[in-house]
């Protein structure tokens, strides 16, 4: 296994090219395996898992400057979630072919495992927002984390620079406008200048190089749930609850489909309501804080992109039953009939509509996470 890891890390560009070629060739598989629906999905799932493993190997490669930076003992949450998502489609197709309506039992078990893994990742990451459902690690520091690192002793200067407390800045309580204050200030500046002059230039150069080459040894303590609730108050509780709703929403959706059926509006409306409530909590905690500024959540750039991605996922509700069969499919078919007489455009529209309807019919369940 170590030899394979070394080869993947040394030839990552070549590996990415092979993966792109293999994924492109999967478009030809339905013609070869037209008698079986399991074949194409099995190949696609295997390719997806292999791709996820290779990406995990490349991402966990130790850096050149700090060979021990990668922690091989940490659980590969992202890899596990990616593999489960790739297997989920195959499980649905296989269960549909062999068990019929009982396939929802298998899908529910798969979703329950994903929920457990994501909740464990959410906790171990210090209750950070999950990016792409946990497949992408959230390692970018938000402004909350940055400010907490600079806020040593509770003092934070402009631009994140740390300043000494006021009773130290003013020379141990002396007013700088008095004679005693000016004298102490002059002695302090004289001492700093004398220390700088007394150090040889080569000593200062070595100290600077040493500071650049060695990373800071201070470690940031991972936030716990009690810390978030005590520091952020109600906003902290709403943020955690919103993420838990986002994580558990697919499982809730499957369980209600299993209970009421895919044609019922109850799972559709309930899933949409959970999405709206969870996103409402997130919007509240990121936009609040005008009065209580210390409780406001600041999202990093990657977390803002994740919020946009979650908004786009709402479009999947147009592809879910019963909305798809009652509204979306009729609009697609009417558009196809309208554009059918137009040369080339009509052919392309027909192919796209056929592809969309075929995918929705084949994969009746779309978790969107």
C-alpha positions as CSV (number, residue, x, y, z in Angstrom):
1,X,0.0,0.0,0.0
2,X,2.8,2.4,0.8
3,X,4.3,1.8,-2.7
4,X,1.0,2.7,-4.3
5,X,0.7,5.8,-2.2
6,X,4.2,6.9,-3.2
7,X,3.4,6.2,-6.9
8,X,0.1,8.2,-6.7
9,X,1.8,11.2,-5.0
10,X,4.7,11.3,-7.5
11,X,2.4,10.9,-10.6
12,X,-0.7,12.9,-9.4
13,X,-1.1,14.7,-12.8
14,X,-1.0,11.3,-14.6
15,X,-3.5,9.8,-12.2
16,X,-5.9,12.7,-12.7
17,X,-5.6,12.3,-16.5
18,X,-6.4,8.6,-16.2
19,X,-9.4,9.3,-13.9
20,X,-10.8,11.8,-16.3
21,X,-10.4,9.4,-19.2
22,X,-12.1,6.6,-17.3
23,X,-15.0,8.8,-16.2
24,X,-15.4,9.9,-19.8
25,X,-15.5,6.3,-21.0
26,X,-18.4,5.5,-18.6
27,X,-20.7,7.4,-21.0
28,X,-20.2,4.5,-23.4
29,X,-21.1,1.8,-20.8
30,X,-25.0,2.0,-21.1
31,X,-24.7,0.7,-24.7
32,X,-22.4,-2.1,-23.7
33,X,-24.5,-3.1,-20.7
34,X,-28.0,-2.3,-22.0
35,X,-29.4,-5.5,-20.6
36,X,-28.3,-4.7,-17.1
37,X,-28.7,-1.5,-15.0
38,X,-26.3,-2.7,-12.4
39,X,-23.2,-2.9,-14.6
40,X,-22.8,0.9,-15.4
41,X,-23.6,1.9,-11.9
42,X,-21.1,-0.6,-10.5
43,X,-18.3,0.6,-12.7
44,X,-19.2,4.3,-11.9
45,X,-19.2,3.5,-8.2
46,X,-15.9,1.7,-8.3
47,X,-14.3,4.6,-10.3
48,X,-15.7,7.1,-7.8
49,X,-14.3,5.2,-4.8
50,X,-10.8,4.8,-6.5
51,X,-10.8,8.5,-7.3
52,X,-11.7,9.4,-3.7
53,X,-8.9,7.2,-2.4
54,X,-6.4,8.7,-4.8
55,X,-7.5,12.2,-3.8
56,X,-7.2,11.3,-0.1
57,X,-3.6,9.9,-0.7
58,X,-2.6,13.2,-2.4
59,X,-4.2,15.4,0.1
60,X,-2.6,13.6,3.1
61,X,0.9,13.7,1.6
62,X,3.4,15.2,4.1
63,X,4.7,18.6,3.1
64,X,8.3,19.0,2.2
65,X,9.0,21.5,5.0
66,X,7.2,19.6,7.7
67,X,7.2,15.9,6.9
68,X,5.2,15.0,9.9
69,X,2.4,17.5,9.2
70,X,0.0,14.8,8.0
71,X,-1.6,12.9,10.7
72,X,-1.9,9.3,9.5
73,X,-3.8,8.2,12.6
74,X,-6.8,10.6,12.0
75,X,-9.9,9.0,10.7
76,X,-10.5,9.7,6.9
77,X,-14.0,11.2,7.3
78,X,-14.0,12.8,3.8
79,X,-12.9,9.5,2.2
80,X,-15.6,7.6,4.0
81,X,-18.3,10.0,3.1
82,X,-17.3,10.1,-0.6
83,X,-17.3,6.3,-0.7
84,X,-20.7,6.1,0.9
85,X,-22.1,8.6,-1.6
86,X,-20.7,6.6,-4.5
87,X,-22.1,3.3,-3.1
88,X,-25.5,4.8,-2.4
89,X,-26.5,5.0,-6.1
90,X,-25.4,1.4,-6.7
91,X,-27.3,0.3,-3.5
92,X,-30.5,1.9,-4.7
93,X,-30.3,0.3,-8.2
94,X,-29.4,-3.1,-6.8
95,X,-32.1,-2.9,-4.1
96,X,-34.7,-1.7,-6.7
97,X,-34.0,-4.7,-8.9
98,X,-34.0,-7.4,-6.3
99,X,-36.2,-6.0,-3.5
100,X,-38.6,-3.5,-5.1
101,X,-40.2,-1.1,-2.6
102,X,-38.1,-2.6,0.2
103,X,-35.1,-0.7,-1.3
104,X,-35.9,2.2,1.1
105,X,-34.7,0.0,4.0
106,X,-31.3,-0.2,2.5
107,X,-31.2,3.5,1.5
108,X,-32.2,4.4,5.1
109,X,-29.4,2.3,6.5
110,X,-26.9,4.0,4.2
111,X,-28.2,7.5,5.1
112,X,-28.0,6.6,8.8
113,X,-24.3,5.6,8.4
114,X,-23.6,8.9,6.6
115,X,-25.3,10.8,9.4
116,X,-23.2,9.1,12.1
117,X,-20.0,9.8,10.2
118,X,-20.9,13.5,9.5
119,X,-21.9,14.1,13.1
120,X,-18.6,12.6,14.3
121,X,-16.8,14.9,11.8
122,X,-18.8,17.9,12.9
123,X,-17.8,17.2,16.5
124,X,-14.2,16.4,15.9
125,X,-13.7,19.5,13.7
126,X,-14.7,21.8,16.6
127,X,-18.3,22.3,15.2
128,X,-17.2,23.9,12.0
129,X,-19.5,24.0,9.0
130,X,-19.3,20.9,6.8
131,X,-18.1,21.7,3.3
132,X,-19.6,19.6,0.5
133,X,-21.3,17.4,3.1
134,X,-18.0,16.7,4.8
135,X,-16.0,15.6,1.7
136,X,-13.9,18.7,1.8
137,X,-12.0,19.5,5.1
138,X,-12.8,22.9,6.6
139,X,-9.3,24.0,7.4
140,X,-9.6,27.6,6.5
141,X,-9.8,29.8,9.5
142,X,-12.7,32.1,9.9
143,X,-12.3,35.6,11.3
144,X,-13.7,34.3,14.6
145,X,-10.8,31.9,14.9
146,X,-8.3,34.5,13.8
147,X,-9.5,37.1,16.3
148,X,-9.5,34.5,19.1
149,X,-5.8,33.8,18.4
150,X,-4.9,37.5,18.5
151,X,-7.0,38.2,21.5
152,X,-4.4,37.2,24.1
153,X,-5.5,38.4,27.5
154,X,-8.5,40.0,25.9
155,X,-6.8,42.9,24.2
156,X,-7.0,43.3,20.4
157,X,-5.6,46.2,18.4
158,X,-6.5,47.5,15.0
159,X,-5.8,45.0,12.2
160,X,-5.4,42.1,14.7
161,X,-2.3,43.4,16.3
162,X,-2.0,42.7,20.0
163,X,-1.3,45.6,22.3
164,X,-0.3,45.6,25.9
165,X,-2.9,46.6,28.5
166,X,-3.2,50.3,29.2
167,X,-1.6,50.2,32.6
168,X,1.5,48.7,30.9
169,X,1.5,51.0,27.9
170,X,1.6,54.0,30.2
171,X,4.7,52.9,32.1
172,X,3.2,51.2,35.0
173,X,0.5,53.7,35.8
174,X,2.5,56.9,35.1
175,X,1.0,59.5,33.0
176,X,3.2,60.1,30.0
177,X,2.6,63.9,30.2
178,X,4.3,64.2,33.6
179,X,8.0,64.4,34.2
180,X,8.1,61.0,35.8
181,X,6.2,59.5,32.8
182,X,8.5,61.1,30.3
183,X,11.6,59.9,32.2
184,X,10.3,56.3,32.4
185,X,9.4,56.4,28.7
186,X,12.8,57.7,27.8
187,X,14.5,54.9,29.9
188,X,12.3,52.3,28.2
189,X,13.2,53.5,24.7
190,X,16.9,53.7,25.7
191,X,16.8,50.1,26.9
192,X,15.2,48.8,23.7
193,X,17.7,50.6,21.6
194,X,20.6,49.4,23.7
195,X,19.5,45.8,23.4
196,X,19.1,46.1,19.6
197,X,22.6,47.7,19.2
198,X,24.3,45.2,21.5
199,X,23.1,42.2,19.5
200,X,25.4,41.5,16.5
201,X,23.9,41.6,13.1
202,X,24.6,37.9,12.5
203,X,22.7,37.0,15.7
204,X,19.6,38.9,14.6
205,X,19.8,37.3,11.1
206,X,20.0,33.8,12.7
207,X,17.0,34.6,15.0
208,X,14.9,35.8,12.0
209,X,15.7,32.7,10.0
210,X,15.0,30.5,13.0
211,X,11.6,32.2,13.4
212,X,10.8,31.7,9.7
213,X,11.8,28.0,9.5
214,X,10.2,26.9,12.7
215,X,6.4,27.1,12.9
216,X,4.8,28.4,16.1
217,X,4.5,25.7,18.7
218,X,1.3,27.0,20.2
219,X,-1.7,24.8,19.5
220,X,-5.2,26.0,19.1
221,X,-7.6,24.3,21.4
222,X,-10.5,22.7,19.6
223,X,-13.8,24.3,20.6
224,X,-16.3,22.1,22.4
225,X,-20.0,22.4,22.5
226,X,-20.0,24.0,25.9
227,X,-17.4,26.5,24.8
228,X,-19.5,27.5,21.8
229,X,-22.7,27.8,23.8
230,X,-21.0,29.9,26.5
231,X,-19.2,32.2,24.1
232,X,-21.9,32.6,21.4
233,X,-25.0,32.0,23.5
234,X,-28.2,31.6,21.6
235,X,-26.5,32.1,18.2
236,X,-24.1,29.3,19.0
237,X,-27.0,26.9,19.7
238,X,-28.8,28.0,16.6
239,X,-25.7,27.4,14.4
240,X,-25.1,23.9,15.8
241,X,-28.8,23.1,15.4
242,X,-28.8,24.4,11.9
243,X,-25.9,22.2,10.9
244,X,-27.5,19.1,12.6
245,X,-30.6,19.7,10.6
246,X,-28.6,19.9,7.4
247,X,-26.8,16.7,8.3
248,X,-29.9,14.7,9.3
249,X,-32.3,16.1,6.6
250,X,-31.6,13.3,4.0
251,X,-32.3,10.6,6.6
252,X,-35.5,12.3,7.6
253,X,-36.5,12.5,4.0
254,X,-35.9,8.8,3.4
255,X,-37.6,7.7,6.5
256,X,-40.8,9.6,5.6
257,X,-40.6,8.2,2.0
258,X,-40.4,4.8,3.5
259,X,-43.5,5.5,5.6
260,X,-45.7,7.5,3.2
261,X,-44.3,6.5,-0.3
262,X,-42.4,8.5,-3.0
263,X,-45.7,9.9,-4.4
264,X,-46.7,11.6,-1.2
265,X,-46.2,15.3,-0.6
266,X,-45.5,14.8,3.1
267,X,-41.8,13.8,2.6
268,X,-41.3,16.5,0.0
269,X,-42.7,19.4,2.1
270,X,-41.0,18.1,5.3
271,X,-37.6,17.9,3.7
272,X,-38.0,21.4,2.2
273,X,-39.1,22.7,5.6
274,X,-36.1,21.3,7.3
275,X,-33.9,22.9,4.7
276,X,-35.6,26.3,5.2
277,X,-35.4,26.1,9.0
278,X,-31.7,25.1,9.0
279,X,-30.8,27.8,6.5
280,X,-32.9,30.4,8.5
281,X,-30.8,29.6,11.6
282,X,-27.6,30.0,9.7
283,X,-28.7,33.3,8.1
284,X,-29.8,34.6,11.6
285,X,-26.5,33.9,13.3
286,X,-24.3,35.3,10.5
287,X,-26.4,38.5,10.0
288,X,-27.1,39.2,13.7
289,X,-24.7,40.8,16.1
290,X,-25.5,44.4,15.5
291,X,-26.2,44.9,19.2
292,X,-24.3,41.9,20.6
293,X,-21.3,42.0,18.4
294,X,-19.4,39.4,20.4
295,X,-22.0,36.7,19.5
296,X,-21.8,37.2,15.7
297,X,-20.6,34.3,13.5
298,X,-18.1,35.3,10.7
299,X,-17.9,32.9,7.8
300,X,-14.7,32.2,5.9
301,X,-14.5,32.4,2.1
302,X,-15.0,28.6,1.7
303,X,-17.9,28.6,4.1
304,X,-19.6,31.4,2.1
305,X,-19.2,29.3,-1.0
306,X,-20.7,26.4,0.9
307,X,-23.8,28.5,1.7
308,X,-24.2,29.4,-2.0
309,X,-23.8,25.7,-2.9
310,X,-26.6,24.8,-0.4
311,X,-28.9,27.3,-2.0
312,X,-28.3,25.8,-5.4
313,X,-29.2,22.3,-4.0
314,X,-32.7,23.6,-3.5
315,X,-33.2,23.2,-7.3
316,X,-33.2,19.4,-6.7
317,X,-36.7,19.8,-5.3
318,X,-37.9,20.4,-8.9
319,X,-36.5,16.9,-9.7
320,X,-38.1,15.1,-6.8
321,X,-41.4,13.3,-6.7
322,X,-44.2,14.2,-6.6
323,X,-43.2,17.7,-7.9
324,X,-41.4,16.3,-10.9
325,X,-44.2,14.1,-12.1
326,X,-46.9,16.8,-11.6
327,X,-45.1,19.9,-12.9
328,X,-41.4,19.6,-14.0
329,X,-41.9,16.7,-16.4
330,X,-44.9,18.4,-18.1
331,X,-42.8,21.6,-18.6
332,X,-39.9,19.6,-20.1
333,X,-42.1,17.7,-22.5
334,X,-43.9,20.9,-23.6
335,X,-40.6,22.6,-24.2
336,X,-39.4,19.6,-26.2
337,X,-42.5,19.7,-28.4
338,X,-42.2,23.5,-28.9
339,X,-38.5,23.3,-30.0
340,X,-38.8,20.0,-31.9
341,X,-39.3,21.7,-35.4
342,X,-36.1,23.9,-34.9
343,X,-33.1,22.3,-36.6
344,X,-30.4,21.0,-34.4
345,X,-31.8,22.8,-31.3
346,X,-34.8,20.5,-31.4
347,X,-32.6,17.4,-31.5
348,X,-30.4,18.7,-28.6
349,X,-33.4,19.6,-26.5
350,X,-34.9,16.2,-27.1
351,X,-31.7,14.5,-26.0
352,X,-31.4,16.6,-22.9
353,X,-35.0,16.1,-21.9
354,X,-34.6,12.3,-22.4
355,X,-31.5,12.3,-20.3
356,X,-33.1,14.2,-17.5
357,X,-36.3,12.1,-17.4
358,X,-34.3,8.9,-17.6
359,X,-32.0,9.9,-14.8
360,X,-35.0,10.9,-12.6
361,X,-36.9,7.7,-13.3
362,X,-33.8,5.6,-12.7
363,X,-32.7,7.3,-9.5
364,X,-36.0,8.2,-7.8
365,X,-34.1,9.3,-4.7
366,X,-31.9,12.4,-4.8
367,X,-30.5,13.2,-1.4
368,X,-28.8,16.4,-2.5
369,X,-26.1,16.3,0.2
